[in-house]
Amino acid sequence: MNSRMTERKIILVKRKTRLEELVVRYNTIQQARFFMERLGADFSDYVLEDENYRRAVATATSELTALGRVQIVEREHVPNFIFGEQDTIVVLVRMGS
């Protein structure tokens, strides 16, 4: 059995951003914006956080791809995901929320 890192799968676990969660709840980004602005929140904070997190996921994916096969799994699916014995798990957290 060859144990090179490239033969193993790297599981990148990520979460939905607050913006993604709002879109799931309110169906569209426009509805999410309307709701949050009605509450007095600055919607640009949600957009900036989403952009930064997406960049972080892209960077992590790019870096990890050099080490092996990468599979992205949403945090909400982890309880049902079947991990292999040789899988390497990397968790990308979002800060400040």
SVG drawing of the C-alpha trace seen along z (x, -y; Angstrom):
<svg xmlns="http://www.w3.org/2000/svg" viewBox="-38 -51 42 53">
<polyline fill="none" stroke="black" stroke-width="0.4" points="0.0,0.0 1.4,-3.3 1.1,-6.0 2.0,-9.1 0.0,-12.1 -1.3,-12.4 -3.0,-9.0 -5.0,-10.3 -8.1,-12.4 -8.2,-15.7 -11.6,-16.7 -12.0,-20.5 -14.9,-21.2 -16.4,-24.7 -19.5,-26.5 -22.0,-28.6 -21.4,-32.3 -24.0,-34.5 -25.0,-35.8 -25.4,-32.2 -27.6,-31.4 -29.7,-34.5 -30.2,-33.6 -31.3,-30.1 -33.8,-31.6 -35.1,-34.4 -34.6,-32.8 -32.8,-35.7 -30.0,-38.1 -32.4,-41.0 -34.9,-39.7 -32.0,-39.1 -30.8,-42.6 -34.3,-44.1 -34.8,-42.1 -31.4,-43.0 -31.6,-46.7 -35.1,-46.8 -33.4,-45.6 -30.8,-48.4 -27.9,-46.2 -25.2,-47.2 -25.6,-44.6 -22.2,-45.4 -20.7,-43.6 -22.4,-40.4 -21.2,-40.8 -17.6,-41.5 -17.6,-38.6 -18.9,-36.3 -16.3,-37.5 -13.4,-37.1 -14.6,-33.6 -15.0,-32.5 -11.4,-33.7 -10.2,-31.8 -11.9,-28.6 -10.4,-29.1 -6.9,-29.7 -7.2,-26.7 -8.4,-24.5 -5.6,-25.6 -2.9,-25.0 -4.4,-21.6 -4.7,-20.5 -0.9,-20.5 -0.9,-17.8 -3.7,-15.5 -7.3,-15.2 -9.6,-17.8 -13.2,-17.3 -15.2,-20.2 -17.9,-19.2 -20.4,-21.6 -20.3,-21.5 -24.0,-20.6 -23.3,-17.4 -20.4,-16.2 -22.7,-14.0 -23.7,-12.0 -20.4,-12.0 -18.4,-8.8 -14.8,-9.4 -12.0,-7.0 -9.3,-5.8 -6.6,-7.6 -8.6,-10.9 -7.0,-14.1 -9.5,-16.5 -9.0,-20.3 -11.6,-22.6 -11.8,-26.2 -13.6,-28.4 -15.0,-31.8 -13.9,-34.4 -16.1,-36.9 -19.4,-35.2"/>
</svg>
